[in-house]
Amino acid sequence: MSSADAETIYERVAKIEDELATLRNEVDVLKKALRNKIARHEIDMIKKGKDISSIVD
């Protein structure tokens, strides 16, 4: 790798920060989907007359 092709540490850190932000967004989407799934399950349980205690805030 020539010096012209080499990335600076700052460029590498910027790329890693971008990747981290993307991963955090994906985790947020998954958390929301899981919360929705749990909420739907709780509603179904309530409709069936079952006592539930929520684990989601």
Secondary structure, DSSP 8 states (H G I E B T S, - for coil): --TTT---HHHHHHHHHHHHHHHHHHHHHHHHHHHHHHHHHHHHHHHTT--------
